[in-house]
Amino acid sequence: MLIATNERGHVVKRPSKPAIGKMLAGLQRGNAYLVLERVDEERPGSWYIQVLLRENNTFQLEYRDGVAELHYQTQTISQEKVLGALLGWAGAAPDWRDSFMWSNISEQFGPSDRESPQPPGGEEPSTGTHTG
């Protein structure tokens, strides 16, 4: 199941494309991030994509594929590209990553982060929104 959560704690289960677009468009100070998380009891680990609207009005995008060692980050000024990535990830499109140059940021997470994910709305990550 897909769950969308923003900084204000608004949660949408099984969000539609328009709902994801509306949540992204609503990012601002005090509501600066959006997390899409794939929850599947059959699939261990933490699977999510998140976006942070930074103070300089750029978007920081991160995703994690199950384990801390597969945690990547990029930045862009394009809200349209971010929306494409969010929708592509949500729909499991094979090429959703292709519009960006990604950096592996797994070294920013300690051993405790590797064992269990930080719930959305917990402490802010290194420079993103979801630690874990």
Phi, psi and chi 1 to 4 in degrees:
 res  aa     phi    psi   chi1   chi2   chi3   chi4
   1 MET       -  142.0  174.1  174.4   47.7      -
   2 LEU   -96.4  134.8 -165.0   63.1      -      -
   3 ILE  -129.5  130.1  -60.3  173.6      -      -
   4 ALA  -107.7  133.4      -      -      -      -
   5 THR  -136.5  138.9  -52.3      -      -      -
   6 ASN  -112.7  178.2   66.9   17.0      -      -
   7 GLU   -61.6  -29.9 -175.5  174.8    3.4      -
   8 ARG   -77.4   -3.8  -69.4 -173.1  179.1  145.9
   9 GLY    89.9    7.0      -      -      -      -
  10 HIS   -69.5  124.6  179.7   67.3      -      -
  11 VAL  -118.3  132.7  176.1      -      -      -
  12 VAL  -125.7  117.8  177.9      -      -      -
  13 LYS   -86.6  136.5  -67.4 -178.6  179.6  179.5
  14 ARG    52.6   56.4  -63.8 -179.9 -176.3   86.7
  15 PRO   -65.4  141.6   28.2  -36.6      -      -
  16 SER   -79.1  167.9   63.6      -      -      -
  17 LYS   -57.3  -46.9  -71.3  179.9 -178.7 -177.8
  18 PRO   -61.3  -36.1  -24.7   34.5      -      -
  19 ALA   -66.0  -41.1      -      -      -      -
  20 ILE   -64.0  -43.9  -67.4  169.3      -      -
  21 GLY   -61.2  -40.6      -      -      -      -
  22 LYS   -66.8  -41.2 -175.7  175.8 -180.0 -179.0
  23 MET   -65.6  -40.0  -70.6  178.3   81.3      -
  24 LEU   -64.5  -45.7  175.5   62.3      -      -
  25 ALA   -63.3  -24.2      -      -      -      -
  26 GLY   -85.7    1.9      -      -      -      -
  27 LEU   -66.9  136.5  -65.1 -176.3      -      -
  28 GLN  -166.3  176.9   59.6 -174.0  -33.7      -
  29 ARG   -59.3  134.7  -70.0 -158.2  176.1  126.9
  30 GLY    88.3  -11.9      -      -      -      -
  31 ASN  -150.5   60.4 -173.0   36.0      -      -
  32 ALA   -93.8   -2.4      -      -      -      -
  33 TYR  -139.5  159.9   68.1   80.2      -      -
  34 LEU  -137.9  132.0  165.8   61.6      -      -
  35 VAL  -121.4  128.9  178.8      -      -      -
  36 LEU  -108.6  122.5  -68.6  179.8      -      -
  37 GLU  -122.1  135.6 -173.1  170.9   13.7      -
  38 ARG   -97.7  115.6 -170.0  166.1  -78.9  125.2
  39 VAL  -108.9  120.0  179.0      -      -      -
  40 ASP  -147.9  111.5 -178.2   -7.2      -      -
  41 GLU   -62.0  -23.1  -67.8  178.0   14.1      -
  42 GLU   -78.7  -16.3  -53.0  -81.7  -40.6      -
  43 ARG  -116.1  108.4 -163.8  173.4 -174.3 -172.5
  44 PRO   -69.7  159.3   26.1  -32.8      -      -
  45 GLY    99.3 -173.7      -      -      -      -
  46 SER  -119.9  121.6 -173.5      -      -      -
  47 TRP  -122.1  112.0  -56.7   81.5      -      -
  48 TYR  -157.1  164.3   60.7   84.2      -      -
  49 ILE  -131.3  142.9 -172.5  168.3      -      -
  50 GLN  -142.6  154.0   61.4 -170.7    9.1      -
  51 VAL  -131.9  139.0   60.2      -      -      -
  52 LEU  -121.2  126.9  170.2   69.6      -      -
  53 LEU   -84.4  109.2  178.1   61.6      -      -
  54 ARG   -77.9  164.7  -62.2  171.8   58.9   92.5
  55 GLU   -62.1  -23.5  -71.3 -168.4   24.3      -
  56 ASN   -90.8   16.2   63.4    0.1      -      -
  57 ASN    64.8   22.7  -69.9  -39.4      -      -
  58 THR   -97.6  163.4   61.4      -      -      -
  59 PHE  -107.7  129.6  -64.2   93.8      -      -
  60 GLN  -103.7  123.0 -179.6  172.2  -53.2      -
  61 LEU  -114.4  134.2 -163.0   56.1      -      -
  62 GLU  -135.1  150.2  -66.1 -178.5   18.3      -
  63 TYR  -142.7  155.5   74.7   93.3      -      -
  64 ARG  -133.0  130.5  178.8  171.7  165.6  158.3
  65 ASP  -106.0   71.3  -82.4  -12.6      -      -
  66 GLY    89.6  -48.4      -      -      -      -
  67 VAL  -128.8  157.7  -65.4      -      -      -
  68 ALA   -58.6  -31.0      -      -      -      -
  69 GLU   -66.7  -15.9  -69.6   78.4   10.9      -
  70 LEU  -114.8   56.3  -62.0  175.4      -      -
  71 HIS  -118.2  120.8 -166.1  131.4      -      -
  72 TYR  -125.6  156.4  -61.9   88.3      -      -
  73 GLN  -142.8  150.0 -179.9 -177.7   86.8      -
  74 THR  -152.1  171.1 -167.3      -      -      -
  75 GLN  -135.8  152.3  -69.3 -173.5   30.7      -
  76 THR  -155.1  160.7 -176.5      -      -      -
  77 ILE   -98.2   -6.1   59.4  170.1      -      -
  78 SER   -95.3  109.6  173.0      -      -      -
  79 GLN   -64.2  -33.9 -176.7  175.9   -9.3      -
  80 GLU   -62.9  -42.7 -176.0  177.4  -26.8      -
  81 LYS   -66.2  -37.5  -75.9  176.8   67.5  173.4
  82 VAL   -63.3  -45.9  169.9      -      -      -
  83 LEU   -60.1  -42.5 -179.3   58.7      -      -
  84 GLY   -59.2  -41.4      -      -      -      -
  85 ALA   -67.1  -44.7      -      -      -      -
  86 LEU   -60.6  -47.1  -67.3  171.9      -      -
  87 LEU   -69.6  -37.7  -64.0  177.5      -      -
  88 GLY   -64.3  -43.8      -      -      -      -
  89 TRP   -63.1  -47.0 -178.2   88.7      -      -
  90 ALA   -60.3  -36.5      -      -      -      -
  91 GLY   -91.5    5.0      -      -      -      -
  92 ALA    58.3   35.7      -      -      -      -
  93 ALA   -67.1  134.3      -      -      -      -
  94 PRO   -66.7  -23.4   21.1  -28.8      -      -
  95 ASP  -108.5   17.9   60.1  -10.8      -      -
  96 TRP   -63.2  -24.1   71.4  -93.7      -      -
  97 ARG   -83.0  -15.4  -61.6  175.5 -161.7   84.8
  98 ASP   -63.9  -21.0  -65.6   -7.2      -      -
  99 SER   -81.8    1.4  -64.6      -      -      -
 100 PHE  -132.1  160.3  -57.9   95.8      -      -
 101 MET  -103.7  117.2  -63.5 -151.8   37.0      -
 102 TRP  -100.8  144.8  -64.7   92.3      -      -
 103 SER  -115.2  134.2  -60.8      -      -      -
 104 ASN   -75.3  124.3 -173.9  -51.2      -      -
 105 ILE  -115.3   22.2   59.7  167.1      -      -
 106 SER   -60.2  -26.8   61.4      -      -      -
 107 GLU   -67.7  -13.0   72.7  -78.7  -10.1      -
 108 GLN   -78.5   -7.4  -65.1 -178.7   18.3      -
 109 PHE  -112.7  133.4  -57.3   97.3      -      -
 110 GLY   -83.9  178.1      -      -      -      -
 111 PRO   -56.8  -37.3  -22.8   31.2      -      -
 112 SER   -66.8  -32.6   63.7      -      -      -
 113 ASP   -69.0  -24.9  -67.7  -34.4      -      -
 114 ARG   -77.3  -23.0  -64.5  175.2 -163.5  -80.9
 115 GLU   -84.2  -43.6  -65.7  168.2    9.6      -
 116 SER  -145.4  140.6   61.8      -      -      -
 117 PRO   -73.2  150.6   26.0  -31.9      -      -
 118 GLN   -78.8  129.8  176.4   73.4   23.1      -
 119 PRO   -65.7  148.1   20.7  -27.9      -      -
 120 PRO   -56.0  143.3  -22.4   31.1      -      -
 121 GLY    86.3   -2.0      -      -      -      -
 122 GLY   -78.6 -147.7      -      -      -      -
 123 GLU   -68.4  147.9   80.1  179.0   50.2      -
 124 GLU   -70.7  146.7  -75.3 -162.6   26.3      -
 125 PRO   -72.9 -175.6   25.6  -30.5      -      -
 126 SER   -42.6  -52.4   53.0      -      -      -
 127 THR  -151.5   15.6   48.5      -      -      -
 128 GLY  -119.3 -142.4      -      -      -      -
 129 THR  -128.5  -21.6   58.4      -      -      -
 130 HIS  -127.1  114.4 -169.7  -70.3      -      -
 131 THR   -93.3  149.2   58.7      -      -      -
 132 GLY   138.9      -      -      -      -      -
